[in-house]
Amino acid sequence: MRSPARRPPSDAELHARLSARIEALEDRVRQLEVLVRAAAGVGRTHASGEVRRKVAARRTGSRPRPRCPGCTLELPPGRKGEACVWCGFQFDAVRSRKRKG
């Protein structure tokens, strides 16, 4: 005997599920970036085996780094080119947003 046919999800349901997954992935990317930054700044070992800690004070209240609208990764420091260095997204495809504040 056949099982009853399931109805395919509507466009609204599909869009809501995908939006939730995208938001969760963006949050995970941000958390991973924080972990990588923390791990890179914790300490460095020298040939003698001793660990040196960074002495420079952390910047507080600085602007968040610009992100690619295509892949949401932080853009590297320096001049922004025409396309994202990570995913190749063309920046002229979207209008620039006004800054908050």
C-alpha positions, 0 to 999 in steps of 0.5 A: 500500500502506498503512503499518502502523498506529501504536499510540497512546501509553499514558496513562503515556507521554503523562503522562511526555512532558507532564511533561517538557515542562512541567518544561522550560518552567518552567525556561525561564520561570525563566531568562527571569525571571533575564535580565529582572531582570538586564537591568532592573538593569544600568543606566539611562540619563539624559537626558545619556546617561550610564549609572548603575549601581545602588549598593544591595547585592544581597540574598543568602540571601533567600527566593524570591518566591512563585509561582502554582501555575497558571502558575508565574510570580512573584507581584508584591510586596504582598498576595496576592489571591484569584486570580493577576494573570497567569493568574487561578488561584484560590488557594483551589483548592489547599491551602497548602504548609508552608514548607521550613526 
